[in-house]
């Protein structure tokens, strides 16, 4: 009798219990960002950004781009790379007034970004512009052929408003790798940056290292479309970009301190020594 009463309850528990996912359907998200043996470096000084931080002025960073700037694939806007970059920089410089504004729009490329430059970038009076480029151009006719002139125009527009600039190259993802122009596009962005004397952040190389050197599958850092990043990917990208910005700024700070140390000529001229940047006492990320 007791057995007959318990059997229906046991069956109900079996059917109502959540089924475990097959092992191959589960995605293993790494706990932390891989430690790179070589720190990311920006190959041009962010002079205005360093001066603003040194002088205690407000720092406005505008991130312009397409869907991987907007945050496609992220679980929320707070998980997009501009939001994660803002959090990282505020943690590092807690006394500074730093804002990172997200001006990414899905599907756009350089022509559309240039068309809205005045309202979405120049009107915000940025200290630094982070320009994500080259991705959607790969999926357009003559995208590579027209990229050179568009990049030069973008750089000229940013220089005209007196802001620092960092170009960000495409993501390392199957859809990008499948395009024969992806390698030439990455090289072109690097070449134009060198010609114009502006910094280039190598997102493609960072993500390639995740895949090849850290032996991470694409599912670990990309969304289910195998194109956009997931929360982990955006966070680790933002942290590495942030480290590169911080290293660039600190390098200029050290140069300013060396230039001011013991400078009798500067003293006689009444020039103030460069104050230290308001850095967090926490360990570097």
VMD Tcl script that draws the C-alpha trace (Angstrom):
set ca {
  {0.00 0.00 0.00}
  {2.75 2.42 0.98}
  {4.64 1.59 -2.19}
  {1.58 2.38 -4.32}
  {1.26 5.80 -2.62}
  {4.93 6.73 -3.08}
  {5.28 5.63 -6.70}
  {3.24 8.52 -8.24}
  {5.25 11.05 -6.19}
  {8.53 9.56 -7.38}
  {7.43 9.69 -11.02}
  {6.27 13.30 -10.68}
  {9.61 14.32 -9.20}
  {11.40 12.63 -12.09}
  {9.45 14.49 -14.76}
  {9.49 17.87 -13.02}
  {13.23 17.84 -12.24}
  {15.26 19.99 -14.68}
  {17.12 17.89 -17.20}
  {20.90 18.25 -17.25}
  {22.34 19.66 -20.47}
  {24.48 17.29 -22.53}
  {28.14 17.94 -21.83}
  {28.82 19.04 -25.40}
  {26.05 21.70 -25.19}
  {27.58 23.38 -22.16}
  {29.93 26.33 -22.65}
  {32.79 26.71 -20.21}
  {33.38 30.40 -19.50}
  {36.84 31.04 -18.01}
  {36.88 32.59 -14.54}
  {39.41 35.32 -15.37}
  {41.14 36.98 -18.28}
  {44.26 35.23 -19.64}
  {47.52 36.75 -18.50}
  {49.47 38.01 -21.49}
  {53.25 37.85 -21.40}
  {53.41 41.10 -23.35}
  {51.29 44.06 -22.29}
  {49.21 45.72 -24.98}
  {50.79 48.99 -26.06}
  {49.41 51.99 -27.91}
  {51.98 53.22 -30.39}
  {51.16 56.93 -30.10}
  {50.85 59.16 -27.02}
  {47.39 60.06 -25.70}
  {48.63 63.54 -24.84}
  {45.30 65.24 -24.19}
  {44.05 62.39 -22.01}
  {47.23 62.39 -19.94}
  {47.09 66.16 -19.53}
  {43.44 66.07 -18.46}
  {44.10 63.44 -15.81}
  {47.21 65.25 -14.60}
  {45.33 68.54 -14.36}
  {42.22 67.12 -12.71}
  {40.03 67.96 -15.70}
  {37.01 65.96 -16.81}
  {37.84 63.09 -19.17}
  {35.19 62.26 -21.78}
  {35.80 59.16 -23.89}
  {33.50 58.52 -26.86}
  {33.41 54.95 -28.19}
  {32.04 55.01 -31.74}
  {31.50 51.91 -33.82}
  {29.02 49.26 -34.84}
  {27.42 46.34 -33.00}
  {30.51 45.22 -31.10}
  {30.68 48.71 -29.59}
  {26.92 48.89 -29.01}
  {27.20 45.58 -27.12}
  {25.48 42.99 -29.32}
  {25.86 39.63 -27.59}
  {26.20 41.16 -24.12}
  {23.60 40.36 -21.47}
  {23.08 44.08 -20.73}
  {24.43 47.52 -21.57}
  {26.49 47.33 -18.40}
  {28.33 44.35 -19.92}
  {29.28 46.16 -23.16}
  {32.94 47.06 -23.57}
  {32.51 50.86 -23.14}
  {30.72 50.30 -19.80}
  {33.38 47.84 -18.63}
  {36.15 50.23 -19.74}
  {34.56 53.06 -17.75}
  {34.39 50.86 -14.64}
  {38.02 49.83 -15.01}
  {39.32 53.39 -15.51}
  {37.26 54.76 -12.62}
  {38.66 52.04 -10.40}
  {42.19 52.90 -11.44}
  {41.74 56.67 -11.13}
  {39.12 57.04 -8.36}
  {39.63 60.79 -7.92}
  {39.22 61.54 -11.62}
  {35.99 62.46 -13.44}
  {35.89 59.88 -16.25}
  {32.92 59.12 -18.50}
  {32.87 56.65 -21.39}
  {29.95 57.25 -23.77}
  {28.73 54.40 -25.98}
  {27.96 55.57 -29.51}
  {27.87 52.20 -31.24}
  {25.05 51.41 -33.70}
  {24.45 47.92 -35.09}
  {25.41 47.33 -38.70}
  {27.20 50.61 -39.30}
  {30.52 51.23 -41.00}
  {32.75 54.26 -41.52}
  {30.40 56.15 -43.95}
  {27.52 56.05 -41.45}
  {29.79 56.91 -38.54}
  {31.25 59.87 -40.39}
  {27.73 61.05 -41.22}
  {26.85 61.26 -37.51}
  {30.27 62.41 -36.32}
  {29.24 65.98 -35.54}
  {26.27 65.02 -33.36}
  {27.57 61.79 -31.81}
  {31.23 62.70 -31.30}
  {32.20 66.35 -31.83}
  {29.23 67.74 -29.88}
  {30.32 65.77 -26.81}
  {33.73 67.50 -26.72}
  {35.67 64.27 -26.17}
  {39.11 64.01 -24.67}
  {39.60 60.65 -26.38}
  {37.77 58.93 -29.25}
  {37.89 55.14 -29.61}
  {36.98 54.33 -33.20}
  {36.10 50.68 -33.89}
  {36.69 50.12 -37.59}
  {36.95 47.70 -40.45}
  {34.49 44.98 -39.44}
  {31.37 45.68 -41.48}
  {33.48 46.95 -44.36}
  {34.49 43.32 -44.88}
  {30.89 42.44 -45.72}
  {30.37 45.25 -48.23}
  {31.33 45.58 -51.88}
  {34.70 47.33 -52.22}
  {34.93 47.57 -48.45}
  {38.69 47.07 -48.33}
  {39.28 49.29 -51.34}
  {37.43 52.23 -49.79}
  {38.71 51.72 -46.23}
  {41.97 53.63 -46.69}
  {40.34 56.94 -47.64}
  {37.62 56.55 -45.00}
  {40.15 55.91 -42.24}
  {42.15 59.00 -43.21}
  {38.96 61.07 -43.21}
  {37.97 59.74 -39.77}
  {41.40 60.58 -38.37}
  {41.27 64.08 -39.86}
  {37.84 64.71 -38.28}
  {39.06 63.63 -34.84}
  {42.26 65.65 -35.10}
  {40.21 68.71 -36.10}
  {38.39 68.67 -32.74}
  {41.65 68.24 -30.81}
  {40.87 64.83 -29.31}
  {43.14 61.85 -28.85}
  {42.27 58.83 -31.00}
  {42.58 55.07 -30.70}
  {41.63 52.91 -33.70}
  {40.36 49.42 -32.86}
  {40.67 46.72 -35.51}
  {38.19 43.84 -36.18}
  {37.40 40.99 -33.82}
  {38.92 37.53 -34.27}
  {35.87 35.40 -35.07}
  {34.90 32.72 -37.62}
  {32.79 35.08 -39.75}
  {35.65 37.56 -39.95}
  {38.27 34.89 -40.62}
  {36.15 33.48 -43.46}
  {36.61 36.71 -45.40}
  {39.81 36.83 -47.45}
  {40.11 40.57 -46.81}
  {40.28 40.26 -43.03}
  {44.09 40.01 -42.87}
  {44.65 42.88 -45.31}
  {42.11 44.99 -43.41}
  {43.94 44.49 -40.10}
  {47.23 45.40 -41.76}
  {45.69 48.46 -43.44}
  {44.40 49.87 -40.14}
  {47.85 49.42 -38.61}
  {49.49 51.07 -41.62}
  {47.15 54.07 -41.66}
  {47.61 54.54 -37.91}
  {51.38 54.60 -38.36}
  {51.13 57.06 -41.26}
  {48.91 59.40 -39.28}
  {50.68 59.01 -35.94}
  {47.60 57.74 -34.09}
  {47.28 54.80 -31.73}
  {45.94 51.43 -32.87}
  {44.61 48.83 -30.44}
  {44.99 45.29 -31.83}
  {41.78 43.56 -30.78}
  {42.26 40.94 -33.54}
  {45.61 39.89 -32.07}
  {44.26 39.83 -28.51}
  {41.41 37.48 -29.41}
  {43.66 35.34 -31.59}
  {45.88 34.83 -28.55}
  {42.86 33.71 -26.53}
  {42.10 31.11 -29.17}
  {45.58 29.98 -30.15}
  {47.84 30.58 -27.14}
  {45.32 30.15 -24.32}
  {43.62 27.26 -26.21}
  {40.16 28.75 -25.70}
  {37.31 27.68 -27.94}
  {35.31 30.39 -29.70}
  {32.33 29.57 -27.46}
  {34.34 30.81 -24.48}
  {34.51 34.42 -25.65}
  {31.95 34.76 -28.47}
  {28.17 34.89 -28.39}
  {26.11 32.11 -29.97}
  {26.32 33.78 -33.41}
  {30.11 33.13 -33.40}
  {30.64 36.77 -34.34}
  {29.90 39.13 -31.45}
  {31.59 38.81 -28.08}
  {29.87 37.55 -24.94}
  {30.10 39.17 -21.49}
  {33.45 37.54 -20.77}
  {34.88 38.64 -24.12}
  {33.74 42.25 -23.75}
  {35.07 42.45 -20.20}
  {38.51 41.05 -21.02}
  {38.76 43.19 -24.15}
  {37.87 46.30 -22.13}
  {40.36 45.45 -19.39}
  {43.20 44.92 -21.86}
  {42.34 48.14 -23.71}
  {42.14 49.92 -20.35}
  {45.57 48.61 -19.35}
  {46.98 49.95 -22.62}
  {45.43 53.39 -22.01}
  {46.69 53.46 -18.41}
  {50.21 52.41 -19.44}
  {50.26 55.12 -22.11}
  {49.13 57.82 -19.67}
  {51.52 56.69 -16.93}
  {54.44 56.70 -19.36}
  {53.75 60.35 -20.14}
  {53.39 61.10 -16.44}
  {56.82 59.59 -15.74}
  {58.31 61.63 -18.58}
  {56.78 64.80 -17.14}
  {58.14 64.00 -13.68}
  {61.63 63.37 -15.06}
  {61.45 66.61 -16.98}
  {60.44 68.54 -13.86}
  {62.75 66.83 -11.36}
  {65.53 69.14 -10.31}
  {64.75 71.54 -13.11}
  {66.30 74.78 -11.93}
  {65.35 76.47 -15.17}
  {61.73 75.50 -14.65}
  {61.87 76.75 -11.05}
  {63.27 80.11 -12.05}
  {60.54 80.39 -14.66}
  {57.90 79.64 -12.03}
  {56.60 76.49 -13.73}
  {54.79 74.01 -11.45}
  {55.88 70.40 -11.21}
  {53.51 67.90 -12.81}
  {51.22 66.53 -10.08}
  {50.85 62.80 -9.70}
  {47.86 61.17 -11.32}
  {45.04 60.24 -8.91}
  {45.56 56.49 -8.99}
  {43.93 53.80 -6.95}
  {46.02 52.05 -4.34}
  {44.59 48.75 -5.54}
  {46.74 46.35 -7.49}
  {46.79 46.69 -11.25}
  {44.02 44.75 -12.99}
}
mol new
graphics top color blue
foreach p $ca { graphics top sphere $p radius 0.5 }
foreach p [lrange $ca 0 end-1] q [lrange $ca 1 end] { graphics top cylinder $p $q radius 0.2 }
display resetview
